[in-house]
Amino acid sequence: MSLSTRAGLAVTVKVVPPPRRVVGAFDRWIASTIPASSTVLNIGAGRNVSGQLPRTRRRASRLVGVDPSSRVLQNVSLDERHQSTLEQFAPYHREEFDAAFSVFVLEHVTEPRAFTAACAATLRPDGALFALTVNKWHYFGMSTWAATRLGVSEWLLHRVRTDAAIDHHHYPTAYRMNSIGVLARLLAEAGFTSVEFRMWDFPELYTPYLPARAHGFASAWSAVAYRLSWPGVMGHLTLRAVR
């Protein structure tokens, strides 16, 4: 674990074991820290294709979803549904929420400063923002970042993954706010006071995108990352930032 302060933002970074159920572990973290009967915002809610968050649903007295896709209108776990970008939504819902969360959304954000400022605007004082995303400095994140910059990410995705599911819920990636350093800077600029990063690596999440002969590389990378307790090269990060 490491502790530091960046531009008034208290930063904690932890290496944690890989979760058995990625979204389930994230759900437990949110539900264990937000107050009972919280008003909660699901950013990029869609239809919750990455997984349900039943503990957070039970903890929230009001769960609101926002997403530019019309799929949010089909999300039955929500009390309110808004087909909108977060940046359009935030000015009309200032300091309305005790907590907000996003599941595999940050890697798609194209305007990080505006997005982070909008997150902060929707939260009450001492409200918390939670996020689950991919770490850019992992080989998977770096490869995806490079493919995006070269304009070949969609072409490449359809050659390494043949399952039809990607056509139903895949969105283009940007990887503009997917590292500890960048996120800490953005959160500080947006007025958050503290952030805790939990970093972990789970080879089974990345091997479907690798040639079969490279599967051993994924396990070896993970073993070294944990042996060195090196958060910066873990595959995924989760965060809890307090306003």
C-alpha positions as a Markdown table, in Angstrom:
| # | Residue | x | y | z |
|---|---|---|---|---|
| 1 | Met | 0.0 | 0.0 | 0.0 |
| 2 | Ser | 1.3 | 3.5 | -0.8 |
| 3 | Leu | 0.0 | 6.9 | 0.4 |
| 4 | Ser | 0.6 | 10.3 | -1.2 |
| 5 | Thr | -0.9 | 13.7 | -1.7 |
| 6 | Arg | -1.4 | 15.3 | -5.1 |
| 7 | Ala | -2.6 | 18.8 | -5.4 |
| 8 | Gly | -4.6 | 18.5 | -2.2 |
| 9 | Leu | -5.9 | 15.0 | -3.1 |
| 10 | Ala | -5.0 | 12.2 | -0.6 |
| 11 | Val | -4.2 | 9.2 | -2.7 |
| 12 | Thr | -4.1 | 5.6 | -1.4 |
| 13 | Val | -3.0 | 2.7 | -3.7 |
| 14 | Lys | -3.4 | -0.9 | -2.8 |
| 15 | Val | -2.7 | -4.2 | -4.5 |
| 16 | Val | -5.5 | -6.7 | -3.9 |
| 17 | Pro | -6.1 | -10.3 | -4.9 |
| 18 | Pro | -8.1 | -10.8 | -8.1 |
| 19 | Pro | -11.8 | -11.1 | -7.4 |
| 20 | Arg | -13.6 | -14.3 | -8.3 |
| 21 | Arg | -16.5 | -12.3 | -9.6 |
| 22 | Val | -15.4 | -8.9 | -10.9 |
| 23 | Val | -18.6 | -6.9 | -10.8 |
| 24 | Gly | -19.7 | -8.8 | -7.7 |
| 25 | Ala | -16.6 | -7.7 | -5.8 |
| 26 | Phe | -17.2 | -4.1 | -7.0 |
| 27 | Asp | -20.8 | -4.3 | -5.9 |
| 28 | Arg | -19.7 | -5.4 | -2.4 |
| 29 | Trp | -17.3 | -2.5 | -2.0 |
| 30 | Ile | -19.9 | 0.0 | -3.0 |
| 31 | Ala | -22.6 | -1.5 | -0.7 |
| 32 | Ser | -20.3 | -1.8 | 2.2 |
| 33 | Thr | -19.3 | 1.9 | 2.2 |
| 34 | Ile | -22.4 | 3.9 | 1.2 |
| 35 | Pro | -24.9 | 5.0 | 3.8 |
| 36 | Ala | -28.2 | 3.1 | 4.1 |
| 37 | Ser | -31.0 | 4.5 | 1.9 |
| 38 | Ser | -28.5 | 6.3 | -0.3 |
| 39 | Thr | -29.5 | 8.1 | -3.6 |
| 40 | Val | -27.2 | 6.5 | -6.2 |
| 41 | Leu | -26.3 | 7.3 | -9.8 |
| 42 | Asn | -25.3 | 4.6 | -12.2 |
| 43 | Ile | -23.2 | 6.2 | -14.9 |
| 44 | Gly | -23.3 | 4.5 | -18.3 |
| 45 | Ala | -26.0 | 2.2 | -16.9 |
| 46 | Gly | -27.2 | 0.7 | -20.2 |
| 47 | Arg | -28.7 | -2.7 | -19.5 |
| 48 | Asn | -26.0 | -3.6 | -17.0 |
| 49 | Val | -24.5 | -6.0 | -19.5 |
| 50 | Ser | -21.3 | -6.3 | -17.5 |
| 51 | Gly | -23.3 | -7.6 | -14.5 |
| 52 | Gln | -25.9 | -6.7 | -11.9 |
| 53 | Leu | -25.2 | -5.0 | -8.6 |
| 54 | Pro | -27.8 | -6.4 | -6.3 |
| 55 | Arg | -26.2 | -5.3 | -3.0 |
| 56 | Thr | -26.0 | -1.7 | -4.2 |
| 57 | Arg | -29.6 | -1.9 | -5.4 |
| 58 | Arg | -30.8 | -3.1 | -2.0 |
| 59 | Arg | -28.7 | -0.4 | -0.2 |
| 60 | Ala | -30.1 | 2.4 | -2.4 |
| 61 | Ser | -33.4 | 4.0 | -1.7 |
| 62 | Arg | -33.3 | 5.5 | -5.2 |
| 63 | Leu | -31.2 | 4.3 | -8.1 |
| 64 | Val | -30.9 | 6.5 | -11.1 |
| 65 | Gly | -29.3 | 5.5 | -14.4 |
| 66 | Val | -27.9 | 7.8 | -17.1 |
| 67 | Asp | -26.5 | 6.7 | -20.5 |
| 68 | Pro | -26.6 | 8.2 | -24.0 |
| 69 | Ser | -27.8 | 4.8 | -25.3 |
| 70 | Ser | -31.5 | 4.0 | -25.5 |
| 71 | Arg | -30.6 | 0.7 | -23.8 |
| 72 | Val | -30.8 | 2.5 | -20.4 |
| 73 | Leu | -34.6 | 2.7 | -21.0 |
| 74 | Gln | -34.7 | -1.1 | -20.8 |
| 75 | Asn | -32.8 | -1.3 | -17.5 |
| 76 | Val | -35.3 | -2.8 | -15.0 |
| 77 | Ser | -33.0 | -2.4 | -12.0 |
| 78 | Leu | -33.4 | 1.4 | -12.0 |
| 79 | Asp | -35.9 | 3.7 | -10.4 |
| 80 | Glu | -35.3 | 6.4 | -13.0 |
| 81 | Arg | -33.8 | 6.3 | -16.5 |
| 82 | His | -32.2 | 9.2 | -18.4 |
| 83 | Gln | -31.1 | 8.8 | -22.0 |
| 84 | Ser | -28.4 | 11.5 | -21.9 |
| 85 | Thr | -24.7 | 12.0 | -21.5 |
| 86 | Leu | -23.5 | 12.6 | -18.0 |
| 87 | Glu | -22.3 | 16.1 | -19.0 |
| 88 | Gln | -25.8 | 17.0 | -20.2 |
| 89 | Phe | -27.4 | 15.5 | -17.1 |
| 90 | Ala | -25.2 | 17.0 | -14.4 |
| 91 | Pro | -26.3 | 20.7 | -14.6 |
| 92 | Tyr | -29.8 | 19.7 | -13.7 |
| 93 | His | -28.9 | 17.3 | -10.9 |
| 94 | Arg | -26.3 | 19.1 | -8.9 |
| 95 | Glu | -25.4 | 17.7 | -5.4 |
| 96 | Glu | -28.3 | 15.2 | -5.8 |
| 97 | Phe | -26.5 | 11.9 | -5.1 |
| 98 | Asp | -24.7 | 10.3 | -2.1 |
| 99 | Ala | -22.8 | 8.0 | -4.5 |
| 100 | Ala | -22.2 | 7.4 | -8.2 |
| 101 | Phe | -20.5 | 4.5 | -9.9 |
| 102 | Ser | -19.5 | 3.3 | -13.4 |
| 103 | Val | -18.7 | -0.2 | -14.6 |
| 104 | Phe | -16.3 | -0.3 | -17.6 |
| 105 | Val | -17.1 | 3.2 | -18.7 |
| 106 | Leu | -13.9 | 5.2 | -18.1 |
| 107 | Glu | -12.1 | 3.6 | -21.0 |
| 108 | His | -14.7 | 5.0 | -23.4 |
| 109 | Val | -14.6 | 8.6 | -22.2 |
| 110 | Thr | -13.4 | 11.0 | -24.8 |
| 111 | Glu | -13.5 | 14.3 | -22.7 |
| 112 | Pro | -12.0 | 13.3 | -19.3 |
| 113 | Arg | -12.0 | 16.7 | -17.6 |
| 114 | Ala | -15.7 | 17.4 | -18.5 |
| 115 | Phe | -16.7 | 13.9 | -17.5 |
| 116 | Thr | -14.9 | 14.1 | -14.1 |
| 117 | Ala | -16.3 | 17.6 | -13.4 |
| 118 | Ala | -19.8 | 16.3 | -14.2 |
| 119 | Cys | -19.2 | 13.4 | -11.8 |
| 120 | Ala | -18.2 | 15.8 | -9.0 |
| 121 | Ala | -21.2 | 18.1 | -9.7 |
| 122 | Thr | -23.8 | 15.4 | -9.2 |
| 123 | Leu | -22.4 | 14.4 | -5.8 |
| 124 | Arg | -23.2 | 15.9 | -2.4 |
| 125 | Pro | -20.4 | 17.0 | -0.2 |
| 126 | Asp | -18.6 | 13.8 | 1.1 |
| 127 | Gly | -20.3 | 11.9 | -1.7 |
| 128 | Ala | -18.3 | 9.1 | -3.3 |
| 129 | Leu | -17.5 | 8.2 | -6.9 |
| 130 | Phe | -16.7 | 4.5 | -7.6 |
| 131 | Ala | -15.3 | 3.2 | -10.9 |
| 132 | Leu | -14.2 | -0.1 | -12.3 |
| 133 | Thr | -12.0 | 0.0 | -15.4 |
| 134 | Val | -8.9 | -1.3 | -17.3 |
| 135 | Asn | -5.4 | -0.1 | -16.4 |
| 136 | Lys | -3.7 | 1.5 | -19.4 |
| 137 | Trp | -0.2 | 0.4 | -18.3 |
| 138 | His | -1.0 | -3.3 | -18.4 |
| 139 | Tyr | -0.1 | -5.1 | -21.7 |
| 140 | Phe | -3.8 | -5.5 | -22.5 |
| 141 | Gly | -4.6 | -1.8 | -21.8 |
| 142 | Met | -1.5 | -0.6 | -23.6 |
| 143 | Ser | -2.3 | -2.8 | -26.7 |
| 144 | Thr | -5.8 | -1.5 | -26.8 |
| 145 | Trp | -4.7 | 2.1 | -26.4 |
| 146 | Ala | -2.2 | 1.7 | -29.2 |
| 147 | Ala | -4.7 | 0.0 | -31.5 |
| 148 | Thr | -7.2 | 2.9 | -30.8 |
| 149 | Arg | -4.6 | 5.5 | -31.6 |
| 150 | Leu | -3.7 | 3.7 | -34.9 |
| 151 | Gly | -7.4 | 3.5 | -35.8 |
| 152 | Val | -7.4 | -0.3 | -36.0 |
| 153 | Ser | -9.1 | -1.3 | -32.7 |
| 154 | Glu | -12.4 | -2.3 | -34.3 |
| 155 | Trp | -10.6 | -4.3 | -37.0 |
| 156 | Leu | -8.4 | -6.0 | -34.5 |
| 157 | Leu | -11.2 | -6.8 | -32.1 |
| 158 | His | -13.2 | -8.7 | -34.7 |
| 159 | Arg | -10.1 | -10.8 | -35.5 |
| 160 | Val | -9.2 | -11.8 | -31.9 |
| 161 | Arg | -12.8 | -12.3 | -30.7 |
| 162 | Thr | -15.2 | -14.3 | -32.8 |
| 163 | Asp | -18.1 | -14.3 | -30.3 |
| 164 | Ala | -21.2 | -12.5 | -31.5 |
| 165 | Ala | -21.6 | -10.7 | -28.1 |
| 166 | Ile | -19.2 | -8.0 | -29.0 |
| 167 | Asp | -21.5 | -6.7 | -31.7 |
| 168 | His | -24.3 | -6.2 | -29.2 |
| 169 | His | -22.6 | -4.1 | -26.5 |
| 170 | His | -19.1 | -3.0 | -27.7 |
| 171 | Tyr | -18.4 | 0.7 | -27.8 |
| 172 | Pro | -15.2 | 2.3 | -29.2 |
| 173 | Thr | -12.5 | 2.9 | -26.5 |
| 174 | Ala | -10.4 | 6.0 | -25.9 |
| 175 | Tyr | -8.2 | 5.2 | -22.9 |
| 176 | Arg | -7.8 | 8.8 | -21.8 |
| 177 | Met | -8.4 | 8.3 | -18.1 |
| 178 | Asn | -7.1 | 4.8 | -17.3 |
| 179 | Ser | -4.1 | 5.1 | -15.1 |
| 180 | Ile | -3.5 | 6.1 | -11.4 |
| 181 | Gly | -1.6 | 9.2 | -12.3 |
| 182 | Val | -4.1 | 10.6 | -14.8 |
| 183 | Leu | -7.1 | 9.8 | -12.7 |
| 184 | Ala | -5.5 | 11.4 | -9.6 |
| 185 | Arg | -4.9 | 14.6 | -11.5 |
| 186 | Leu | -8.4 | 14.7 | -12.9 |
| 187 | Leu | -10.0 | 14.0 | -9.5 |
| 188 | Ala | -7.9 | 16.7 | -7.9 |
| 189 | Glu | -8.9 | 19.2 | -10.6 |
| 190 | Ala | -12.6 | 18.3 | -10.1 |
| 191 | Gly | -12.4 | 19.0 | -6.4 |
| 192 | Phe | -12.3 | 15.5 | -4.9 |
| 193 | Thr | -10.5 | 15.3 | -1.5 |
| 194 | Ser | -9.3 | 11.7 | -1.4 |
| 195 | Val | -9.1 | 8.6 | -3.6 |
| 196 | Glu | -8.4 | 4.9 | -2.9 |
| 197 | Phe | -7.2 | 2.8 | -5.8 |
| 198 | Arg | -7.4 | -1.0 | -5.6 |
| 199 | Met | -5.3 | -2.7 | -8.3 |
| 200 | Trp | -5.6 | -6.3 | -9.3 |
| 201 | Asp | -4.7 | -8.7 | -12.2 |
| 202 | Phe | -6.8 | -11.6 | -13.5 |
| 203 | Pro | -5.2 | -13.5 | -16.4 |
| 204 | Glu | -8.4 | -15.2 | -17.4 |
| 205 | Leu | -9.9 | -11.9 | -18.4 |
| 206 | Tyr | -7.2 | -11.2 | -21.0 |
| 207 | Thr | -6.5 | -14.6 | -22.5 |
| 208 | Pro | -9.6 | -14.6 | -24.8 |
| 209 | Tyr | -7.9 | -11.7 | -26.6 |
| 210 | Leu | -4.5 | -13.5 | -26.9 |
| 211 | Pro | -3.3 | -16.2 | -29.3 |
| 212 | Ala | -3.3 | -19.6 | -27.6 |
| 213 | Arg | 0.5 | -19.7 | -27.5 |
| 214 | Ala | 0.5 | -16.5 | -25.5 |
| 215 | His | -1.8 | -17.6 | -22.7 |
| 216 | Gly | 1.2 | -18.6 | -20.5 |
| 217 | Phe | 2.5 | -15.0 | -20.8 |
| 218 | Ala | -0.7 | -13.7 | -19.2 |
| 219 | Ser | -0.2 | -16.0 | -16.1 |
| 220 | Ala | 3.6 | -15.2 | -15.9 |
| 221 | Trp | 2.9 | -11.4 | -16.1 |
| 222 | Ser | 0.3 | -11.7 | -13.3 |
| 223 | Ala | 2.7 | -13.8 | -11.1 |
| 224 | Val | 5.5 | -11.2 | -11.5 |
| 225 | Ala | 3.2 | -8.3 | -10.9 |
| 226 | Tyr | 2.0 | -9.8 | -7.6 |
| 227 | Arg | 5.4 | -10.9 | -6.5 |
| 228 | Leu | 6.7 | -7.4 | -6.9 |
| 229 | Ser | 3.4 | -5.9 | -5.5 |
| 230 | Trp | 3.5 | -3.5 | -8.5 |
| 231 | Pro | 0.2 | -1.7 | -8.8 |
| 232 | Gly | 1.0 | 0.2 | -12.0 |
| 233 | Val | 1.2 | -3.0 | -14.1 |
| 234 | Met | -2.0 | -4.7 | -12.8 |
| 235 | Gly | -4.7 | -5.3 | -15.4 |
| 236 | His | -7.6 | -3.6 | -13.7 |
| 237 | Leu | -8.3 | -0.8 | -11.2 |
| 238 | Thr | -11.2 | 0.1 | -9.0 |
| 239 | Leu | -11.4 | 3.4 | -7.2 |
| 240 | Arg | -13.4 | 5.2 | -4.6 |
| 241 | Ala | -13.0 | 9.0 | -4.7 |
| 242 | Val | -14.6 | 11.3 | -2.0 |
| 243 | Arg | -15.8 | 14.8 | -2.9 |
